[in-house]
Amino acid sequence: MLRDFRQRLTQNAQRTSPIADAYDLTMTILLSHIGLAVSDLDAAVSFFTEALGFEAGGTFASGDEVADLAEIDGGRAQMRMRYIVKDGVRIELMCWTVPGPMGTPSPSRAQLGLTHLCIQVDDVDAEAARLASYGATILQRTRTEVQNETGHIVMLCVSVLDGLRIELLQRG
């Protein structure tokens, strides 16, 4: 069974393109990172490293050369960024000074786009209280308990930094 799972996983990671097919080449598609815009880079790095145990890489600066990639009108851009990593997941924290931060994170998981990060924990309530000591707001109305074929699941969201939602997931 494990061998079949690994084989399916490998097959799902490989995709081909018409050019690759013509030359009998296979491309491997791997997730590189998830980008997250923040209004205060230092506060975001502190939260993710101190509260969630991410490891931080170096800080980098970018300018107008990334304006088109970032879909910023007017061609003027300036930002500082830093990668953080945990359990093989790499997040790019980006703090834009030109233009400044725009918009707000989704207050609803039904809104299109990235709506939350989820971390699995041993005890939802203890973890929520611990994250609150780092400035997170516990969103009690999101507390949900589900009993299904996989067992009992407890979920609770907290709001951090600029309103980013983090779902705490407890399986038991």
N, C-alpha and C positions, 0 to 999 in steps of 0.2 A: 504494500500500500504506500509506504514512504517513497519507494522507488518510483511508483506511478506519479505521485505528487510532484517529486523533483523533476520528472520528465515533462509533465504538463507545465510546470513553472518555467522551465527552460524554453519550451516551445512558445509560451505566451510572451516571453521576453524578446523573442526574435520576430522581426517583421521584415518583409521584403518590399522593395520598390521596383517599378518597371526597369530601371537601369540595373539594379542589382540582379533581377531575374535574367536580364539579357546577358549578363556576364557570370551568371551562376554564383552570385555573392549574396550573403545574408548579413543584414545589418542588425546589430543588437541595440535595443532601445533601453536606456537606463535612466531612472529619475536622477537628476543632478541636484536640484534644490527647490525650495519653495520660497518665494519672495514675500516679505511682509514689510509694508511701509509703517514707520513709527515716527512720532513727533519728537522723541528724545532718545537718541541712540544709546547714550550712556545708561539711562534708566532701564531701557529695554534689555541691554546686555546684562546689567546687574540682576534684573528679575529672572531672566532665563538661566543664568549661570548659578545664582545663589538659591533661588527658589525651586528650580526644576532640574538642576544638575547638568545643564548643557556645558560643553567646552567651547570657549571662544577662540576664534582665529584672529588674524591681524585686522586692522582697520584700514580701509582703502577709500580714496576719494575719486570721484568722477565728475566730469563737466559736460560741456556742450556735446561731446562726442557720443553721449548716450541719450540725447534728447529724442532722436527718432526711435530708437529701441524702446524707450520709456513712453512713447506716444505723447510727448509734451509739445504742445503747440508753441510756435515762436522760436524754436531752436535753442532756447536758453535753458540750461539745466546745471544744477550743482547738487551733489549729494555726498554724504559719507555713508559707508556701509561696512558691515561686519558679518562674517559667517559664524554661526553657532551650530554645534553638532551634538547629537545624542542618539544612541542606538541606531546608527547608520542614517539618521534623518538629518539633512543639512538645511538650515533656514538662513536665508539672506535677510538681515535686518537693514532696511534702507531708511535714512533720514534725509529728506529733501529740504534744502534751504532755498533753492530756486527751481521751480516755484516752491513755495512753502507747502506743508501738508494740506491735503484737500479731503473733504468728505468725512464720513463716519463709518465705523465697522457696522456690519449687519446686526440689527437688534432681533432678527428673526432667522431661524434656520431655513425658512422657506424662501428667503431672498436669494436671487441668483448670485453665483460666485462663491468664493471661499467663505465659509460661515464660522468655522471654529477649528480648534485643534483638540484632539482627544488624547488623554493619557489614562492608562489603566493603573489603578491603585488598589491597595489592600483594604482601605477603609475610607469611603467617600467623605464622611463627616470629619474625621481626623485630618484628612488632607485639605479639605476646604478651610478648616480652622487654621492649619499651618500656612496655607497660601494667603489667608486674610492677614496674617502677621507680616506679610510682605506687601500688603496694600491691595490685595484682591478683594473684590466685592462678591459676597456669596449671593447667588440669585436663587433664593429658596423656592420660588414658583416653578423653577425648572426641574425640581427633584422628581424623579420618575422611578418607579419600581416595576419590573416586568418579570413574570415567571413564564418560561417557555421550555422547549425541549433541551436547551443547553443549561438550564438551571435558573437560579435567581440572579437578576441583574439590577443594580442600583446605579442611577446616573444623576449628576448634579452639575450645573454650570457655574463658573465664576467669571467675573469680568475683570480684566487686567489692563494695565497701561492705558491705551486710548480707547478702551472698550472691547478689545479682543476677547472673544469667548473661548474659554477652555472647559471642555467637558471632562468631568471626572467619571470614570467608569469602574465599577466594582463588580466582579463576578464572584459568585459564591454558591 
